[in-house]
Amino acid sequence: MSTRPPLRGVCVGAGYFSRFQYEAWTRIPEVEIVANVNRSLEGAEKMARDFSIARSYAYDAFEAMLETESPDFVDIITPPETHMALCQAALARGVSVICQKPLAPTYEETLALVKLANRSDARFMVHENWRWQPWYREIKHLLTQGALGVPYHLSFQCRLGDGWGKDAYLDRQPFFRDYPRLFIFETGVHFLDTFRYLLGEPQSIYARTAQRNPVIKGEDSALILCEFANGVTALLDANRYNESLASNPRYTFGTLRLEGSQGHLDLSSDGNITIKELGESPVVHPYRPSTDGFAGDCVYAVQRHFVDAVLAGTPFESEAADYLKSVQLVEAAYESASSHQPVPIIALS
């Protein structure tokens, strides 16, 4: 049994999604969350009580906290506009960072943050949990095994139903109503990153967007077609306005079909994977996705990966430079939606 002391962590933020991250840390024995930070001290103290954290700080004490607590890492779970200052303070002191997406409000600021992370000796990982949902890990495994032969088309339909009416996005994330760029920037990037994980790097992208709810500022609907090498395609058909019939629309966030030269597979809204080889009867694939935490316990999975990589000194799956490729797809999708033309993806140097 290892006698190594646990990694000392600090959580920054106390909003809706942060609870999934706080809870996941409690299940990772190599980590001790020693403090938390929030815009309001009251919010930080409530989270500290709920998750047995010793000390709480407000934003204006963040740098003093770093000196006092000497954490090994900070988990940044705050709005994009706060990330640069928080990351800069942590990385300058050699403190590793796991940071929620979107990394920054604009592509230029994202690029600046990635350059900052690349110059630091501290570790930096993007908290992109979508590809860690268990059905995507299983589908990737099946593709690697050649279960469908050569893949040639993926389609995903997403209907979340939380974005209609005057109280769109509820108390959970009401600030979404004021985002000038919403669906692709905040939600679509998850799917684009997952397309990359499953199929590789797209060569071009075509997108159409729409605003279904007139009370919000940004787009809440998108059709996005990615084209990969050898004519492989991936289609996202999504909106946050219309409703799903799923018992939990936020478990898989929709349904997927992946077709290949030897058959196809379907992902249902309850996480089941069905494989149908050409000419054969469909078969339910035997695996058991978790129902813990968020979306198949993907928050735990990505944080577990962060810890394992830090302790082993191995690369992260979502290094900052790699994640920039997903952000580039976001920018290309908005360019395509504006021009009504496909946009080629130029490889990042």
C-alpha positions in Angstrom: 0.0 0.0 0.0 1.3 3.5 -0.9 2.4 5.8 1.9 2.5 8.8 -0.3 0.5 11.7 1.2 -2.6 12.7 -0.7 -2.5 15.5 -3.3 -3.7 18.7 -1.7 -6.4 20.3 -3.9 -8.5 23.5 -3.9 -11.8 23.8 -5.6 -12.7 27.3 -7.1 -16.4 27.9 -7.6 -19.7 26.9 -6.0 -22.2 27.0 -8.8 -24.6 24.3 -10.1 -22.1 22.0 -11.8 -19.4 22.3 -9.1 -21.3 19.9 -6.8 -20.5 17.1 -9.2 -16.8 17.9 -9.1 -16.7 18.3 -5.3 -18.5 15.0 -4.8 -16.2 13.1 -7.2 -13.1 14.3 -5.4 -14.5 12.7 -2.2 -14.2 9.3 -4.0 -10.6 9.6 -5.0 -8.5 8.5 -2.0 -5.3 10.1 -3.4 -6.8 13.6 -3.1 -7.7 15.8 -0.1 -9.6 19.0 -0.8 -8.1 21.3 1.8 -9.9 24.6 0.9 -12.4 26.1 -1.5 -12.8 29.5 -3.1 -15.9 31.4 -4.4 -17.0 34.8 -5.6 -19.1 35.0 -2.4 -17.6 33.7 0.9 -21.1 32.5 1.9 -21.3 30.2 -1.1 -17.9 28.8 -0.4 -18.7 28.1 3.2 -21.9 26.3 2.3 -20.0 24.0 -0.1 -17.3 23.5 2.6 -20.0 22.4 5.1 -21.6 20.0 2.6 -18.3 18.4 1.6 -16.3 18.7 4.9 -13.7 21.1 3.6 -11.6 22.8 6.3 -11.3 26.4 5.0 -13.0 28.8 2.6 -11.9 31.9 0.9 -13.4 34.6 -1.3 -12.0 35.5 -4.8 -10.1 38.5 -3.6 -8.1 36.2 -1.3 -7.2 33.6 -4.0 -3.5 34.5 -4.2 -3.1 34.6 -0.4 -4.8 31.2 -0.3 -2.3 29.8 -2.6 0.5 31.0 -0.3 -1.2 29.7 2.8 -2.5 26.4 1.7 0.4 25.4 -0.8 -2.0 23.2 -2.8 -0.7 20.7 -5.4 -3.6 21.6 -7.7 -6.6 23.8 -8.2 -9.9 22.7 -9.8 -11.3 25.8 -11.5 -15.2 25.5 -11.8 -16.0 29.2 -12.6 -17.3 31.2 -15.5 -14.9 31.5 -18.6 -14.1 35.2 -18.0 -12.5 34.4 -14.6 -10.2 31.6 -15.9 -7.2 33.6 -17.1 -6.5 35.4 -13.8 -7.0 32.3 -11.7 -4.9 30.1 -13.9 -2.2 32.8 -14.2 -1.9 33.0 -10.4 -1.8 29.3 -9.9 0.6 28.4 -12.7 3.0 31.2 -11.7 3.4 29.4 -8.3 3.9 26.0 -9.9 0.4 24.8 -8.9 -1.2 22.4 -11.4 -4.6 23.2 -12.8 -7.6 21.3 -14.0 -9.9 23.9 -15.6 -13.5 23.7 -16.8 -14.4 24.5 -20.4 -15.0 26.9 -22.1 -11.5 28.0 -21.3 -12.2 31.7 -22.1 -14.9 33.9 -23.7 -13.1 34.3 -27.1 -10.7 32.3 -29.2 -8.0 34.9 -28.8 -8.2 34.7 -25.0 -8.3 30.9 -25.2 -5.2 30.9 -27.3 -3.5 33.2 -24.7 -4.4 30.8 -21.9 -3.1 27.8 -23.8 0.2 29.6 -24.4 0.4 30.5 -20.7 -0.2 26.8 -19.8 2.4 25.6 -22.3 5.0 28.0 -20.9 4.5 26.8 -17.3 6.3 23.9 -15.6 3.1 23.1 -13.7 0.5 20.6 -15.2 -2.6 21.9 -16.9 -5.6 19.9 -18.1 -9.0 20.9 -19.5 -12.0 19.3 -17.7 -13.7 17.9 -20.8 -15.8 15.1 -19.4 -18.0 14.3 -22.4 -15.6 11.8 -24.0 -15.3 10.1 -20.6 -19.0 9.2 -20.6 -18.9 5.3 -20.4 -20.8 4.7 -23.6 -18.2 6.7 -25.6 -15.3 4.8 -24.0 -17.1 1.6 -24.9 -17.9 2.7 -28.5 -14.2 3.7 -28.9 -13.2 0.2 -27.7 -15.6 -1.4 -30.2 -14.3 0.7 -33.0 -10.7 -0.3 -32.1 -11.8 -3.9 -32.2 -13.3 -3.4 -35.7 -16.8 -4.4 -34.5 -18.4 -2.4 -37.3 -15.7 -2.7 -39.9 -14.8 0.6 -41.4 -16.9 3.4 -39.8 -18.4 5.9 -42.3 -21.2 7.9 -40.6 -22.1 9.0 -37.1 -25.3 10.9 -36.2 -26.3 12.3 -32.9 -29.7 13.8 -32.0 -30.0 15.9 -28.9 -33.1 17.6 -27.4 -32.6 18.9 -23.9 -35.9 20.9 -23.4 -34.5 23.2 -20.8 -34.3 26.3 -22.9 -37.9 27.3 -23.7 -39.9 30.1 -21.9 -38.9 33.1 -19.9 -37.1 31.0 -17.3 -34.9 29.2 -19.8 -32.2 27.1 -18.3 -34.0 27.3 -15.0 -32.1 28.2 -11.8 -29.4 25.8 -12.9 -27.6 28.0 -15.4 -29.7 31.1 -16.0 -26.7 33.1 -17.2 -27.0 31.1 -20.5 -29.8 33.5 -21.4 -27.2 36.3 -21.8 -24.5 34.4 -23.8 -24.2 36.0 -27.2 -22.9 32.6 -28.5 -24.6 29.8 -26.7 -25.2 26.3 -28.0 -22.1 25.6 -30.0 -19.8 27.5 -27.5 -21.2 25.9 -24.4 -22.7 22.5 -25.4 -21.8 21.8 -29.0 -18.1 21.8 -28.1 -18.6 18.7 -26.1 -20.0 16.8 -29.1 -17.3 18.1 -31.4 -14.6 16.9 -29.0 -16.3 13.5 -28.8 -16.4 13.3 -32.6 -12.6 13.9 -32.6 -12.2 11.2 -29.9 -14.2 8.6 -31.9 -13.2 9.4 -35.5 -10.1 11.6 -35.6 -9.6 15.1 -36.8 -12.3 16.7 -39.1 -11.2 18.1 -42.4 -14.1 20.5 -42.8 -17.3 21.6 -41.0 -20.7 22.9 -42.1 -23.1 24.4 -39.6 -26.5 26.0 -39.5 -27.7 27.7 -36.3 -31.1 29.1 -35.1 -32.5 30.9 -32.1 -35.8 29.2 -31.1 -36.4 31.1 -27.8 -36.7 34.9 -28.4 -35.9 35.8 -24.8 -32.3 34.7 -25.0 -29.4 36.3 -26.8 -27.6 33.4 -28.5 -28.3 30.4 -30.6 -30.1 27.4 -29.0 -30.2 25.2 -32.0 -27.5 23.8 -34.4 -27.0 21.4 -37.2 -23.3 20.6 -37.6 -21.8 18.3 -40.2 -18.1 17.3 -39.9 -16.3 15.6 -42.7 -13.2 13.4 -42.0 -10.7 11.6 -44.1 -12.0 9.1 -46.7 -15.4 10.7 -46.7 -16.4 9.7 -43.1 -19.0 12.1 -41.7 -20.5 13.0 -38.3 -23.8 14.9 -37.9 -25.0 16.7 -34.8 -28.7 17.6 -34.8 -29.3 19.4 -31.6 -31.3 22.0 -29.7 -32.0 23.0 -26.1 -35.5 24.2 -26.9 -37.6 21.2 -27.8 -38.1 18.3 -25.3 -37.0 14.7 -25.2 -39.2 11.7 -24.3 -36.3 10.2 -22.3 -36.8 9.7 -18.6 -33.6 11.6 -18.0 -32.6 13.7 -21.0 -29.3 14.6 -19.3 -28.0 11.1 -18.9 -26.7 10.4 -22.5 -28.0 13.8 -23.7 -29.6 12.1 -26.8 -29.3 9.2 -29.1 -26.5 8.1 -31.4 -26.2 5.9 -34.5 -22.8 4.8 -35.9 -22.7 3.0 -39.2 -19.9 1.1 -40.7 -19.1 -1.4 -43.5 -20.2 -4.4 -41.4 -23.3 -3.0 -39.6 -24.3 -0.3 -37.2 -24.7 0.4 -33.5 -27.3 2.5 -31.7 -26.9 4.3 -28.3 -30.2 4.8 -26.5 -31.1 7.5 -24.1 -30.7 5.1 -21.2 -27.1 4.2 -22.2 -27.8 0.9 -23.9 -25.7 0.0 -26.9 -27.3 -2.2 -29.6 -25.2 -3.7 -32.4 -26.7 -5.0 -35.6 -24.3 -6.7 -38.0 -25.4 -6.7 -41.7 -28.0 -9.5 -42.2 -28.0 -10.4 -38.5 -30.5 -9.8 -35.7 -29.7 -6.8 -33.3 -27.8 -7.7 -30.1 -27.7 -5.6 -26.9 -24.0 -5.1 -26.1 -23.1 -6.3 -22.6 -21.7 -3.5 -20.6 -22.9 -1.6 -17.5 -22.7 2.2 -17.6 -22.7 3.8 -14.2 -25.7 5.7 -12.9 -23.7 7.6 -10.3 -22.8 11.3 -10.5 -23.2 13.1 -13.8 -23.9 11.5 -17.2 -22.5 8.0 -16.4 -20.1 9.3 -13.7 -17.9 11.0 -16.3 -16.9 13.7 -13.9 -15.3 11.1 -11.6 -13.7 9.4 -14.6 -12.0 12.6 -15.9 -10.9 13.6 -12.4 -9.5 10.1 -11.8 -7.6 10.4 -15.1 -6.2 13.8 -13.9 -4.9 12.3 -10.7 -3.5 9.2 -12.3 -1.6 11.3 -14.9 -0.2 13.7 -12.3 1.0 10.9 -10.1 2.5 8.9 -13.0 3.9 12.0 -14.8 2.1 10.9 -18.0 0.3 13.2 -20.5 -3.4 14.2 -20.1 -5.9 13.1 -22.7 -7.1 16.7 -22.7 -3.9 18.7 -22.8 -4.5 22.4 -23.5 -2.9 22.2 -26.9 -5.1 19.3 -27.9 -8.2 20.8 -26.6 -7.5 23.9 -28.7 -8.4 21.8 -31.7 -11.9 21.4 -30.4 -12.1 25.1 -29.8 -11.0 25.6 -33.4 -13.9 23.5 -34.5 -16.3 25.8 -32.5 -14.9 28.9 -34.3 -15.1 27.2 -37.7 -18.8 26.2 -37.0 -19.7 29.8 -36.2 -17.8 31.0 -39.4 -19.8 28.4 -41.4 -23.1 29.4 -39.9 -22.4 33.0 -40.8 -21.2 32.4 -44.3 -23.5 29.4 -45.1 -20.5 27.6 -46.5 -18.4 24.7 -45.5 -15.2 25.8 -43.7 -11.9 23.8 -44.1 -10.1 22.9 -40.9 -6.4 24.0 -41.0 -4.2 21.8 -38.8 -2.8 23.7 -35.8 0.9 23.9 -35.7 
